[in-house]
Amino acid sequence: MQEQDWTRVVTAATRAPSIHNTQPWRFVASPERLELHLDPARALPVLDPSRRQQVISCGTALEFAVVALAAEGFAAEVELVPEPDDPDLLGVLRIGGRVDVSDEARALAAAIERRHTVRAPFEARGVPDELVDRLQAEAGSHGTWLKPITRSEEEVATVFLISRAEEMEQGDPAYLAELESWLRTDPAAEDGVPVGAVPEGDPHERASNWLIRDFVAGHREAHPFRAAGDPDASPPEVERPAVVLMGTQADDRPAWLRSGRALARVLLIATDAGLVASPLTQALDWPATRTRMQSRLSLVGAPQMLLRMGYPRPAPEGAPAVVSRRRPVEDVLRFEDSAG
Ligand SMILES: Cc1cc2nc3c(=O)[nH]c(=O)nc-3n(C[C@H](O)[C@H](O)[C@H](O)COP(=O)(O)O)c2cc1C
């Protein structure tokens, strides 16, 4: 692989979602292989002291690279955590032989650019069971279980734990300061979460059980509300997202990377099928709520990601689509003749 080929592949990899759009990755490319490193400078010590969510983010970037290579006709072999003594080296991707490019490989690679986290309410239309079954099988092939939250007692428990975690977070000045440091008012910012990518209004007021992370609590000037008897008030349309919990048997770096790779495939297949998604990971941020989720839902192993998925509503007329941007690829990719 030449430098310009790796530049293309790593550009695709960096389109991956990451917690607070921290983009916690660095890549080192040589002709035969690509190394993925965790960037120690981009940590979230309050929200993610174990760096679990950042390692998941890196796993997603790694799989985006695999998908981009497959669409160019290259097989890739991935080794996770090749040198446990080097805590920042997460994985190595080696170029295998040439392969035929399938329609599916092309479709998934095309979905990389189209995928964005969509936190706005979805259409009131359910996600087909067959699609959820496919996502479950795909996650399974990456050593990750995917459990749709469909039974009402599981939904009640999950919604409760999200609300509890969100309440704890909003009461924690260190959490709020860290969140604020990754919130961006400049839509051209190259990292962090742009305010324009977060729906206006108080998440508690949405016509949905599923409480999205409140990125702007400290900035909100007025809480919009509908006065009783308001003639314009009509019952809100309720979204019907598919909510899926993903997890792994083990709870270590290789498991986090595997669940990141599974997340990548789930998101790209969903995007290709016309769906949009947003993670709801508040309850997994805190050991207390994460452990309670394990026991209340009788999970085998550790929950890693909670995702709401659905069909997007048409954007309101004239509303700019604010998408989260990325740092230039040169900032995260270094070339070596041999990466050692
Ligand atoms: C591990 C992980 C956890 C995340 N948790 C949340 C979350 O709790 N709430 C949320 O709105 N977005 C969450 N996100 C989405 C990121 O904020 C989003 O990927 C990032 O801002 C980049 O935007 P994009 O996905 O539109 O490219 C999470 C993403 C990852 C990878």
The ligand as an SDF file (V2000), in Angstrom:
LIG
                    3D

 31 33  0  0  0  0  0  0  0  0999 V2000
  -18.5580    4.6310   22.7330 C   0  0  0  0  0  0  0  0  0  0  0  0
  -19.4580    5.7670   22.3010 C   0  0  0  0  0  0  0  0  0  0  0  0
  -20.3740    6.3040   23.2050 C   0  0  0  0  0  0  0  0  0  0  0  0
  -21.2220    7.3430   22.8100 C   0  0  0  0  0  0  0  0  0  0  0  0
  -22.1670    7.8220   23.7020 N   0  0  0  0  0  0  0  0  0  0  0  0
  -23.0490    8.7600   23.3020 C   0  0  0  0  0  0  0  0  0  0  0  0
  -24.1000    9.1820   24.1610 C   0  0  0  0  0  0  0  0  0  0  0  0
  -24.2500    8.7130   25.2900 O   0  0  0  0  0  0  0  0  0  0  0  0
  -24.9680   10.1120   23.7020 N   0  0  0  0  0  0  0  0  0  0  0  0
  -24.8650   10.6470   22.4440 C   0  0  0  0  0  0  0  0  0  0  0  0
  -25.6780   11.4670   22.0780 O   0  0  0  0  0  0  0  0  0  0  0  0
  -23.8760   10.2620   21.6000 N   0  0  0  0  0  0  0  0  0  0  0  0
  -22.9820    9.3320   21.9910 C   0  0  0  0  0  0  0  0  0  0  0  0
  -21.9990    8.9060   21.1300 N   0  0  0  0  0  0  0  0  0  0  0  0
  -21.9200    9.4860   19.7820 C   0  0  0  0  0  0  0  0  0  0  0  0
  -20.7820   10.5060   19.6560 C   0  0  0  0  0  0  0  0  0  0  0  0
  -21.0910   11.6820   20.3780 O   0  0  0  0  0  0  0  0  0  0  0  0
  -20.5820   10.8030   18.1630 C   0  0  0  0  0  0  0  0  0  0  0  0
  -20.1470    9.6250   17.5300 O   0  0  0  0  0  0  0  0  0  0  0  0
  -19.5480   11.8890   17.9080 C   0  0  0  0  0  0  0  0  0  0  0  0
  -19.9910   13.1100   18.4250 O   0  0  0  0  0  0  0  0  0  0  0  0
  -19.2390   12.0440   16.4090 C   0  0  0  0  0  0  0  0  0  0  0  0
  -20.4090   12.3300   15.7010 O   0  0  0  0  0  0  0  0  0  0  0  0
  -20.9190   11.4150   14.4990 P   0  0  0  0  0  0  0  0  0  0  0  0
  -21.2270   10.0610   15.0720 O   0  0  0  0  0  0  0  0  0  0  0  0
  -22.1470   12.1110   13.9890 O   0  0  0  0  0  0  0  0  0  0  0  0
  -19.8470   11.3300   13.4640 O   0  0  0  0  0  0  0  0  0  0  0  0
  -21.1420    7.8670   21.5010 C   0  0  0  0  0  0  0  0  0  0  0  0
  -20.2140    7.3140   20.5890 C   0  0  0  0  0  0  0  0  0  0  0  0
  -19.3890    6.2700   20.9790 C   0  0  0  0  0  0  0  0  0  0  0  0
  -18.4420    5.6700   19.9830 C   0  0  0  0  0  0  0  0  0  0  0  0
  1  2  1  0
  2  3  1  0
  2 30  2  0
  3  4  2  0
  4  5  1  0
  4 28  1  0
  5  6  2  0
  6  7  1  0
  6 13  1  0
  7  8  2  0
  7  9  1  0
  9 10  1  0
 10 11  2  0
 10 12  1  0
 12 13  2  0
 13 14  1  0
 14 15  1  0
 14 28  1  0
 15 16  1  0
 16 17  1  0
 16 18  1  0
 18 19  1  0
 18 20  1  0
 20 21  1  0
 20 22  1  0
 22 23  1  0
 23 24  1  0
 24 25  2  0
 24 26  1  0
 24 27  1  0
 28 29  2  0
 29 30  1  0
 30 31  1  0
M  END
$$$$
